[in-house]
Amino acid sequence: MIINNEFNFCPNCGTNKIKYLQNKKWFCSECGFDLYNNVASAVGVIFHDKDCNVLFEKRAKNPRKGFLALPGGFCDRDETAEQAVLRECLEETGAKPNNIKYLCSFPNDYEYKDIQYKTCDLFFTALLEDESMEDLICKLKGQASEVESFCACKVSCFEDIEKIPLAFNSAKNALTCWIEQFNLNKDL
């Protein structure tokens, strides 16, 4: 088991001379093996209506099973962030957001099976124009391995964000940015 992202043995030569250096790479002094711990890119979408209701997924798996998350996930190889947000939203919800717009990015920690991954989460917005959030939720088909259920939460001020049991701090930061950028919170 890898704890704190440490290897006990070099995956190349098998010696125990591998060290994690400068919080960014593993290096084996025996054979010269380098393995960089690069940041993974992930995406999320703030799918909202004109009344500031935002779509959330209740996570069906760890990390943070049972907590709420924005639709999204990891970018695939040779895929843009824009392509990834469309693919992930379609996979997880069955809905394709229209007119996505880039909002912001934040670093995130993603712990999976005792390994700590660092991610750069890129967030987009998508306005639901032609139907109510309740009607949309009734039509969504969640990816069973990822999504337990869907809900909408009103997010019109910072206090609203604090009440949502969010799975990831980066989503909290993105929702805060969304409120600030669109001047939803008049008390700023």
Secondary structure, DSSP 8 states (H G I E B T S, - for coil): --STT--SS-TTT--S-EEEETTTEEEETTT--EEE---EEEEEEEEE-TT-EEEEEEESSSSSTTSEE-SEEE--TT--HHHHHHHHHHHHHS---SS-EEEEEEEEEEEETTEEEEEEEEEEEEE--SS-HHHHHHH----TTTEEEEEEEE-SSHHHHHHS-BS-HHHHHHHHHHHHHTT--TT-
